[in-house]
Amino acid sequence: MLRENALKALLNKHLCIEEVYTIFEHFKGDSGVEATIAMNLSLRTSVHNTSLEKSPTMSLLLEKLSTSEDMSVRWAVAKNPHTPEAVLVHLSHDPINLVRALVATNKTTPKPILQELFNDEKIVRDGLSGNPSTPLKYLLILCDDADAMVRLRVLENPSCTLSLCERLLNDEAPNVAQAAKITYQRLKNELA
């Protein structure tokens, strides 16, 4: 199998997952092919329908790619909703903070790992602000974050509550205060 043909085939997100696995096995260790496989897996994965494309082969590929030397490959694995829990646990200790930050954004990351990541550096903690699985006690703390973008992501979080909105209604950043008012009203209407 020629590398160029494999790379071209991987651009098709509808390529049979078993064929993707065959290409992986044939070019194992080739960071360019691994990165293209990671992109293929990302393209075929829906954040709205996480059951789409879920399969044992997808899980196995994600597991094997999680040990890639290429940070961008591990990054793609960390954000994929099909990544097995054990792999997310492993990647939550990755030496690259961006990989850990993407584990923090992944809504399938187990809560104990999210709690552990809250003690990590700022970029990793910031990833928690938009994750609907982040425990409420951490979202409350993130409402006081110095970064306005973090406070905005808390308001965009599907787990945002009226009490979180109330904390941000008079935020010093006008865009955060405006977003808090809009989110607060939307949540009140949903409860009515």
Contacts in CASP RR format, 6 or more apart in sequence:
PFRMAT RR
TARGET T0000
AUTHOR 0000-0000-0000
METHOD contacts of the structure
MODEL  1
MLRENALKALLNKHLCIEEVYTIFEHFKGDSGVEATIAMNLSLRTSVHNT
SLEKSPTMSLLLEKLSTSEDMSVRWAVAKNPHTPEAVLVHLSHDPINLVR
ALVATNKTTPKPILQELFNDEKIVRDGLSGNPSTPLKYLLILCDDADAMV
RLRVLENPSCTLSLCERLLNDEAPNVAQAAKITYQRLKNELA
1 23 0 8 1.000
1 26 0 8 1.000
3 27 0 8 1.000
3 30 0 8 1.000
3 33 0 8 1.000
6 23 0 8 1.000
6 26 0 8 1.000
6 27 0 8 1.000
6 33 0 8 1.000
7 32 0 8 1.000
7 33 0 8 1.000
7 36 0 8 1.000
9 15 0 8 1.000
9 19 0 8 1.000
9 23 0 8 1.000
10 20 0 8 1.000
10 23 0 8 1.000
10 33 0 8 1.000
10 36 0 8 1.000
10 37 0 8 1.000
10 39 0 8 1.000
10 40 0 8 1.000
11 36 0 8 1.000
11 40 0 8 1.000
12 40 0 8 1.000
13 40 0 8 1.000
13 43 0 8 1.000
13 44 0 8 1.000
14 44 0 8 1.000
15 40 0 8 1.000
17 44 0 8 1.000
17 53 0 8 1.000
17 55 0 8 1.000
17 57 0 8 1.000
17 58 0 8 1.000
17 61 0 8 1.000
18 57 0 8 1.000
20 37 0 8 1.000
20 40 0 8 1.000
20 41 0 8 1.000
20 57 0 8 1.000
20 61 0 8 1.000
21 57 0 8 1.000
21 60 0 8 1.000
21 61 0 8 1.000
23 33 0 8 1.000
23 37 0 8 1.000
24 33 0 8 1.000
24 34 0 8 1.000
24 37 0 8 1.000
24 61 0 8 1.000
24 64 0 8 1.000
24 65 0 8 1.000
27 33 0 8 1.000
27 34 0 8 1.000
29 68 0 8 1.000
29 69 0 8 1.000
31 68 0 8 1.000
31 69 0 8 1.000
31 70 0 8 1.000
31 73 0 8 1.000
32 70 0 8 1.000
34 65 0 8 1.000
34 68 0 8 1.000
34 70 0 8 1.000
34 73 0 8 1.000
35 70 0 8 1.000
35 72 0 8 1.000
35 73 0 8 1.000
35 76 0 8 1.000
37 61 0 8 1.000
37 65 0 8 1.000
37 73 0 8 1.000
38 65 0 8 1.000
38 68 0 8 1.000
38 72 0 8 1.000
38 73 0 8 1.000
38 76 0 8 1.000
38 77 0 8 1.000
39 76 0 8 1.000
41 58 0 8 1.000
41 61 0 8 1.000
41 62 0 8 1.000
41 65 0 8 1.000
41 76 0 8 1.000
41 80 0 8 1.000
41 82 0 8 1.000
42 76 0 8 1.000
42 79 0 8 1.000
42 80 0 8 1.000
44 52 0 8 1.000
44 53 0 8 1.000
45 52 0 8 1.000
45 53 0 8 1.000
45 80 0 8 1.000
45 81 0 8 1.000
45 82 0 8 1.000
46 52 0 8 1.000
46 53 0 8 1.000
47 81 0 8 1.000
50 81 0 8 1.000
50 82 0 8 1.000
50 108 0 8 1.000
53 82 0 8 1.000
54 82 0 8 1.000
58 82 0 8 1.000
59 82 0 8 1.000
59 83 0 8 1.000
59 84 0 8 1.000
62 77 0 8 1.000
62 80 0 8 1.000
62 82 0 8 1.000
62 83 0 8 1.000
62 84 0 8 1.000
62 87 0 8 1.000
63 84 0 8 1.000
63 86 0 8 1.000
63 87 0 8 1.000
65 73 0 8 1.000
65 74 0 8 1.000
65 76 0 8 1.000
65 77 0 8 1.000
66 74 0 8 1.000
66 77 0 8 1.000
66 83 0 8 1.000
66 87 0 8 1.000
66 90 0 8 1.000
66 91 0 8 1.000
68 74 0 8 1.000
68 77 0 8 1.000
71 96 0 8 1.000
71 98 0 8 1.000
71 99 0 8 1.000
74 91 0 8 1.000
74 94 0 8 1.000
74 96 0 8 1.000
74 99 0 8 1.000
75 96 0 8 1.000
75 98 0 8 1.000
75 99 0 8 1.000
75 102 0 8 1.000
77 83 0 8 1.000
77 87 0 8 1.000
77 91 0 8 1.000
78 88 0 8 1.000
78 91 0 8 1.000
78 94 0 8 1.000
78 99 0 8 1.000
78 100 0 8 1.000
78 102 0 8 1.000
78 103 0 8 1.000
78 106 0 8 1.000
79 102 0 8 1.000
79 105 0 8 1.000
79 106 0 8 1.000
80 106 0 8 1.000
81 106 0 8 1.000
81 107 0 8 1.000
81 108 0 8 1.000
83 91 0 8 1.000
83 106 0 8 1.000
83 108 0 8 1.000
85 108 0 8 1.000
85 110 0 8 1.000
88 103 0 8 1.000
88 106 0 8 1.000
88 108 0 8 1.000
88 109 0 8 1.000
88 110 0 8 1.000
88 113 0 8 1.000
89 110 0 8 1.000
89 113 0 8 1.000
91 99 0 8 1.000
91 100 0 8 1.000
91 103 0 8 1.000
92 100 0 8 1.000
92 103 0 8 1.000
92 109 0 8 1.000
92 113 0 8 1.000
92 116 0 8 1.000
92 117 0 8 1.000
93 100 0 8 1.000
94 100 0 8 1.000
94 103 0 8 1.000
97 120 0 8 1.000
97 121 0 8 1.000
97 123 0 8 1.000
97 124 0 8 1.000
98 123 0 8 1.000
100 117 0 8 1.000
100 120 0 8 1.000
100 124 0 8 1.000
101 123 0 8 1.000
101 124 0 8 1.000
101 126 0 8 1.000
101 127 0 8 1.000
102 127 0 8 1.000
103 109 0 8 1.000
103 113 0 8 1.000
103 117 0 8 1.000
104 114 0 8 1.000
104 117 0 8 1.000
104 120 0 8 1.000
104 124 0 8 1.000
104 125 0 8 1.000
104 126 0 8 1.000
104 127 0 8 1.000
104 128 0 8 1.000
104 131 0 8 1.000
105 127 0 8 1.000
105 128 0 8 1.000
105 130 0 8 1.000
105 131 0 8 1.000
106 131 0 8 1.000
107 131 0 8 1.000
107 132 0 8 1.000
107 133 0 8 1.000
108 133 0 8 1.000
109 117 0 8 1.000
109 131 0 8 1.000
109 133 0 8 1.000
111 133 0 8 1.000
111 135 0 8 1.000
114 128 0 8 1.000
114 131 0 8 1.000
114 133 0 8 1.000
114 134 0 8 1.000
114 135 0 8 1.000
114 138 0 8 1.000
115 135 0 8 1.000
115 138 0 8 1.000
117 124 0 8 1.000
117 125 0 8 1.000
117 128 0 8 1.000
118 125 0 8 1.000
118 128 0 8 1.000
118 138 0 8 1.000
118 141 0 8 1.000
122 147 0 8 1.000
125 142 0 8 1.000
126 142 0 8 1.000
126 145 0 8 1.000
126 147 0 8 1.000
126 149 0 8 1.000
126 150 0 8 1.000
126 153 0 8 1.000
127 153 0 8 1.000
128 134 0 8 1.000
128 138 0 8 1.000
128 139 0 8 1.000
128 142 0 8 1.000
129 139 0 8 1.000
129 142 0 8 1.000
129 145 0 8 1.000
129 150 0 8 1.000
129 151 0 8 1.000
129 153 0 8 1.000
129 154 0 8 1.000
129 157 0 8 1.000
130 153 0 8 1.000
130 154 0 8 1.000
130 156 0 8 1.000
130 157 0 8 1.000
131 157 0 8 1.000
132 157 0 8 1.000
132 158 0 8 1.000
132 159 0 8 1.000
133 159 0 8 1.000
134 142 0 8 1.000
134 157 0 8 1.000
134 159 0 8 1.000
136 159 0 8 1.000
136 161 0 8 1.000
136 164 0 8 1.000
139 154 0 8 1.000
139 157 0 8 1.000
139 159 0 8 1.000
139 160 0 8 1.000
139 164 0 8 1.000
140 164 0 8 1.000
140 167 0 8 1.000
142 150 0 8 1.000
142 151 0 8 1.000
142 153 0 8 1.000
142 154 0 8 1.000
143 151 0 8 1.000
143 154 0 8 1.000
143 164 0 8 1.000
143 167 0 8 1.000
143 168 0 8 1.000
144 167 0 8 1.000
145 151 0 8 1.000
148 171 0 8 1.000
148 173 0 8 1.000
148 175 0 8 1.000
148 176 0 8 1.000
151 168 0 8 1.000
151 171 0 8 1.000
151 173 0 8 1.000
151 176 0 8 1.000
152 175 0 8 1.000
152 176 0 8 1.000
152 179 0 8 1.000
154 160 0 8 1.000
154 164 0 8 1.000
154 168 0 8 1.000
155 164 0 8 1.000
155 165 0 8 1.000
155 168 0 8 1.000
155 176 0 8 1.000
155 179 0 8 1.000
155 180 0 8 1.000
155 183 0 8 1.000
156 179 0 8 1.000
156 183 0 8 1.000
160 183 0 8 1.000
160 187 0 8 1.000
161 187 0 8 1.000
162 184 0 8 1.000
162 187 0 8 1.000
162 188 0 8 1.000
162 191 0 8 1.000
165 180 0 8 1.000
165 181 0 8 1.000
165 183 0 8 1.000
165 184 0 8 1.000
165 187 0 8 1.000
166 180 0 8 1.000
166 184 0 8 1.000
168 176 0 8 1.000
168 177 0 8 1.000
168 179 0 8 1.000
168 180 0 8 1.000
169 177 0 8 1.000
169 180 0 8 1.000
169 181 0 8 1.000
169 184 0 8 1.000
170 177 0 8 1.000
171 177 0 8 1.000
171 180 0 8 1.000
END
